[in-house]
Amino acid sequence: MKFEFWKKGIAMLETFFRTHAYLLEHFNAPVRRALMDSIDWSYRLIGIKGPRGVGRTSFLLQYAKENFDSRLRQCLYINLNNFYFQGRGLVDFAGEFTKAGGQVLLVDQVFKLPDWRLQLCECYRRYPLLRIVYTTTSVEEAVPDTTELSTISRTYVLHGFSFREYINLQTQNNFQPFTFDQLIADHEHIIKAILQKVRPWQYFQDYLHHGYYPFFLENHNFTEALLKSMNVMIEVDLLFNKQIELKYLSRIKRLLYLLAMEGGSTPNVSRMAEAIGTSRATVMNYFKYLEEARLINMVYREGDAFPKKPAAIMLHDTNLIYGVYSPEMKEQFIMETFFVNTLWRHHVVNKERREGFYKINHSTEICVCDRLRRTKAGADTIYARYNIEVARSNVVPLWLFGFLY
């Protein structure tokens, strides 16, 4: 009986190895993600967190292709969408893999598996020579994590393409990211070096429309693919992880549309609650859920934080603006959305009361505005202007903030 079970395990592994080899053979990554070099790959458990559409699967396959010969069978990619894992789980499979000489298991969409945190912890305890790299959604589970996973795993966040990555892809350059302090202090020299190789403004509008999500490389109709991804973010990732009943799905989608139509203004929570037929408290919770799904960004006044009402709600990135198209979308809103999206990962972004003014890291005031706008501000205010390509003194072209990651 044990021998028969062993044979079935070997046959099962063969199926997954064939799929792995096929995927790598047909995989082509036109641009290398910067996160690849930021990860400490010596950890035995590594989590790659990110919203749907930013390239989590491609990231795993790129890592496998760069570091392992598929013929040696040291590394294996698996997707937990496969029904096999609903019946057998991950722990026994990992055991069979290690017995066959496996060293690195790449587990995609691990959150699809019940008790996935417990199963990863069990793999960690049972197989000390096995390394696991897994991907999961950016949406937190409704039930608090009570496992030890957060102490034994190192988690990294994968985002969509930065403007820098998009430029590198389109021009075959290899521009490196700059820190915020470098950009503010030395933007004139940085821009001169960039302009010697490329004219970024020529690519900026295309990036705003379709450059953030890597799947624009694979689809002729980007907008349809984006809308499909947005719907899956809500219908699967958000409802599944937050344990929200399906009958409330239409409310969340309508709320997202209303937020898009607001154009970055301060949300009228009571009016939105009435419009979707729920309470103010529920609307505030939905705001948080949509932010976790990376569909919106909430921007607060300095000193405020959730659960207070934000000073502004923007769609997470400009591609989403064009996906939820409205003739009323103003250029100023699109540019501010880009600006906030480039900074929120590693910096504190607070909105000030005047249109286009932001305080970064509680110290630097930046005004996002068109090249023709004239406004009075402090002597230390930085102007992030759009529709310009070069810099001078306290004026920084808005596109340059896309080189922060």
HUSUL-V168712 format. One line per field, one symbol per residue. ss: DSSP state (a for helix, b for strand, c for the rest). phi: phi as a letter, one per 40 degrees, with the letter a starting at -180 (. if undefined). burial: # if it has 9 or more other C-alpha atoms within 8 Angstrom, else .. A space follows every 10 residues. Layout:
ss: ???
phi: ???
burial: ???
//
This chain:
ss: caaaaaaaaa aaaaaaaaaa aaaaaccccc cccaaaaccc ccccbbbbbc cccccaaaaa aaaaaaacca aaccbbbbbc cccaaaaacc aaaaaaaaac cccbbbbbca aacccaaaaa aaaaaacccc bbbbbbcccc ccccccccaa aacbbbbccc ccaaaaaaaa acccccccca aaaaaaaaaa aaaaaccccc aaaaaaaaaa cccaaaaccc caaaaaaaaa aaaaaaaaaa aacccaaaaa aaaaaaaaaa aaccccccaa aaaaaaccca aaaaaaaaaa aacccbbbbb cccccccccc cbbbbccaaa aaaccccccc aaaaaaaaaa aaacccccbb bcccccbbbb cccbbbbbbb cccccccccc cbbbbbcccc cbccbbbaaa aaacc
phi: .ccccccccc cccdcccccd cccccbcbbc accccdcccc ccccbbbbbi ccgchccccc ccccccbbcc ccfcbacbbc cccdcccbgc cccccccccc gcbbbbbcfc cccdfccccc ccccccbccc bbbbbacccc cccdcbccdc cbbbbbbbbc dccdcccdcc bgcbcccbcc cccccbcccc cdccccbabd ccbccccdca cccdcccbbc bccccccccc ccdccbcccc ccfccdccdc cccccccccc ccggcccccc cccccbgacc ccccccdccc cccfbbbcbb ccgcadcccc cabbcdacdc cccccacccc ddccccccdc ccbccbbcbb ccccdgcbbb fgbccbbcac cccbacaccc ccbccbgbbb bafcbbddcc ccbca
burial: ........## ..#..##..# #.##...... .......... ..######## ######..## #####..#.# ..######## ....#...## #.######.. .######### ..#..#.### ####..#..# #########. ........#. ..##.#.#.# #########. .......#.. .##...##.# #..##...## #.##..#### ######.... .#..###.## .######### ##.#....#. ########## #.##..#.#. .###.#..## .###.##.## ########## ##......## ########## ###.....#. .######### ####...### ##...##### ...####### .......... ######.#.. #..####### #####
//
